[in-house]
Amino acid sequence: MKGHCEQCGLRFEREEGYWVGALIINTTVTFGTFLVIFVGGILVTWPEVPWSMVGTITIVANGAIPIAFYPVSKTLWLALDLGWHPLEAQEIEAAAARAVSPGA
């Protein structure tokens, strides 16, 4: 991932350890998906639960979802954080200095 937006100059990592929030979002989505797949698989197939199939699908999903969802979680975290903590004056000035002019 690039360090800042090429158009507006916004620095994506606003402080040290910034992406911990994105990691929490990603972990929450992964756990939620696990519950839906695992518990849903059990409920749909009860009482003859195919444990190997439910387990395999759950493991594959738990491996793929964090990787596929990670860019979305970073974008979501940045959007939420900008809503909670708007840009400060020095961040706006730094972004303007890095921004690409329309004619360039």
N, C-alpha and C positions, 0 to 999 in steps of 0.2 A: 504494500500500500504506500502510496506517495505521502510525503510529509505534510503537504498542504494542497489546497485546491488551486489548480492552474488558472482558473478564471477569476475568482474573487480573492485568492491569497489566504483564505482561512487556514490556520494551522489546525490539523485534525487532533493531534495529541496535545491537549491544552495544558497538561501538567504531568509530572512523573507518576506512573501507575494509573494513568487515565483509563485504560481499557479494562480495568477490573469490573466496572459496571457492565460492559459488553460481555465479559466472561460469565457474570452472574445471570444475565438475560439468556445467554446461550445454554447454560447449565439448566436453568429453569425450564426452557422449552424442551430440552432433551429429556429431563425427568418427566415432564408432562406427557410427552410422546410415548415414553416407556410405559407409563401407567395406562394410557389409552390402548396401546397395542397389546400389552400383556394382559391386563384385566379384561379388555374387550374381547381378546382372543379366547380367554377362559369362559367368559359369559356366553359368547356366541356358540361355542362348541360343547358346552356343559351337557351331559355328564361325561362324555367320551372325549376328553381334552387330548389333542395330539401334542404332547409336551415337547417333542423334538421340533415340530414345525413352529409352534408358538415361540419356543426359545430361540430358534434360528432366526426367525423374522425379527424378534426383539433385538438380538445381538447385532444383526446387520443394520437395523434402523439406528441403534445407539452408536454405531460406528460412522454412519453416513450423515446423519442429521447435524451433529456439531460442525462437521466440515462444511456442509452445504449452507448452513444457517449463519456461520460466523460473519460473513460480510454484512448480512442483514442486521445482525445483532450490533455490530459496530456503528452502522448508520443509525439504527434506532437509539442507541445509547447517546450518540452525538446530538441527535435531535432532542431527546429528552433533557439532556444536560443544558443545551442552549436555551430551552424553555425555562429551566429552573435557575440557571446562572447565565444571564445574557453576557455578551462580549463586553469586556472592559475597554476603556479608551485606548490603552496601549496595545491590546489585541487588534483593535480596529485599525490603528495606525500601522502596525506591522503587516496586517493583511493587505492594506492598501499599497504598501511598499512592494509587496510580492506579486500583486495582481498583474495580469497581462492586460496591456492596453488593447482596445478593440481593433485597432489598425495593425497590430504587430503580428 
